Amino acid sequence: MSRPFRLVSLQMLVGALVICSGCASAGGGASESRRLDRSVITRDEMLKANFVNLYDAVAALRSAWLRARGPDSFQNPSIVWVYIDGARVGDVSALKEMQPRMVNTVRFYDGPSATSRWGVDNGAGVIHVSTWSEGAAGLPVPDSTRRRPPAVRPDTL
């Protein structure tokens, strides 16, 4: 009776070792366990490849972002809009004026999520550029979003 008991305990030991080795190998390094987010381009990715402007970076890394997808019409063609820190600056050609070193992340929002965030005219998608600080030097920001100094009243001088 001791022989079958040894066989069962040996099988249990081997099974436990297989399970433990599987758990240990699944925990890999931080870079292995992190999943690649296809909707984001980071500053590090752009600087590593030495891109001249954001348009070149997006064209090389995620070229599908530059084309409108979905139903379209001749009278009202769909446009992928570009936003910088929440302010609309234009279509994808606006990316040609931006330098990668001034950008924190570039994120693509598909039609439904862009429409829910920015409105119905963003159905083709949005490329959202996040800078290190709002209105970082070297990035074109529309006049309507620039901060103006507070008005000085004459009685406070």
BELLINHU-V679856 format. One record per residue. N is the residue number from 1. SS is DSSP state (a for helix, b for strand, c for the rest). NEAR is the number of other ideal C-beta (glycine too) atoms within 12 Angstrom. Layout:
n=N ss=SS near=NEAR
n=N ss=SS near=NEAR
//
This chain:
n=1 ss=c near=7
n=2 ss=a near=8
n=3 ss=a near=9
n=4 ss=a near=10
n=5 ss=a near=11
n=6 ss=a near=12
n=7 ss=a near=13
n=8 ss=a near=14
n=9 ss=a near=14
n=10 ss=a near=14
n=11 ss=a near=14
n=12 ss=a near=14
n=13 ss=a near=14
n=14 ss=a near=14
n=15 ss=a near=14
n=16 ss=a near=14
n=17 ss=a near=14
n=18 ss=a near=14
n=19 ss=a near=14
n=20 ss=a near=14
n=21 ss=a near=13
n=22 ss=a near=12
n=23 ss=a near=12
n=24 ss=a near=11
n=25 ss=a near=13
n=26 ss=a near=12
n=27 ss=c near=12
n=28 ss=c near=11
n=29 ss=c near=9
n=30 ss=a near=8
n=31 ss=a near=8
n=32 ss=a near=11
n=33 ss=a near=11
n=34 ss=c near=11
n=35 ss=c near=10
n=36 ss=c near=14
n=37 ss=c near=14
n=38 ss=c near=14
n=39 ss=c near=23
n=40 ss=b near=27
n=41 ss=b near=37
n=42 ss=b near=23
n=43 ss=a near=26
n=44 ss=a near=18
n=45 ss=a near=25
n=46 ss=a near=33
n=47 ss=a near=19
n=48 ss=a near=15
n=49 ss=c near=18
n=50 ss=c near=14
n=51 ss=c near=27
n=52 ss=c near=19
n=53 ss=c near=28
n=54 ss=a near=44
n=55 ss=a near=32
n=56 ss=a near=25
n=57 ss=a near=35
n=58 ss=a near=37
n=59 ss=a near=25
n=60 ss=a near=21
n=61 ss=a near=28
n=62 ss=c near=30
n=63 ss=a near=16
n=64 ss=a near=19
n=65 ss=a near=35
n=66 ss=a near=30
n=67 ss=c near=21
n=68 ss=c near=26
n=69 ss=c near=19
n=70 ss=c near=19
n=71 ss=c near=12
n=72 ss=c near=16
n=73 ss=c near=11
n=74 ss=c near=7
n=75 ss=c near=6
n=76 ss=c near=13
n=77 ss=c near=16
n=78 ss=c near=26
n=79 ss=c near=27
n=80 ss=c near=38
n=81 ss=b near=36
n=82 ss=b near=42
n=83 ss=b near=35
n=84 ss=b near=38
n=85 ss=c near=30
n=86 ss=c near=23
n=87 ss=b near=27
n=88 ss=b near=28
n=89 ss=b near=31
n=90 ss=b near=24
n=91 ss=b near=26
n=92 ss=a near=35
n=93 ss=a near=21
n=94 ss=a near=28
n=95 ss=a near=38
n=96 ss=a near=23
n=97 ss=a near=24
n=98 ss=c near=39
n=99 ss=c near=27
n=100 ss=a near=35
n=101 ss=a near=23
n=102 ss=a near=29
n=103 ss=b near=37
n=104 ss=b near=28
n=105 ss=b near=26
n=106 ss=b near=42
n=107 ss=b near=30
n=108 ss=b near=35
n=109 ss=b near=28
n=110 ss=c near=25
n=111 ss=a near=27
n=112 ss=a near=17
n=113 ss=a near=17
n=114 ss=a near=33
n=115 ss=a near=20
n=116 ss=a near=14
n=117 ss=a near=21
n=118 ss=a near=24
n=119 ss=c near=14
n=120 ss=a near=14
n=121 ss=a near=19
n=122 ss=a near=30
n=123 ss=c near=29
n=124 ss=c near=34
n=125 ss=c near=36
n=126 ss=b near=39
n=127 ss=b near=46
n=128 ss=b near=36
n=129 ss=b near=47
n=130 ss=b near=26
n=131 ss=b near=31
n=132 ss=c near=20
n=133 ss=c near=16
n=134 ss=c near=19
n=135 ss=c near=24
n=136 ss=c near=21
n=137 ss=c near=14
n=138 ss=c near=19
n=139 ss=c near=33
n=140 ss=c near=29
n=141 ss=c near=29
n=142 ss=c near=18
n=143 ss=a near=11
n=144 ss=a near=12
n=145 ss=a near=19
n=146 ss=c near=15
n=147 ss=c near=13
n=148 ss=c near=10
n=149 ss=c near=6
n=150 ss=c near=7
n=151 ss=c near=7
n=152 ss=c near=9
n=153 ss=c near=7
n=154 ss=a near=6
n=155 ss=a near=5
n=156 ss=a near=7
n=157 ss=c near=5
//
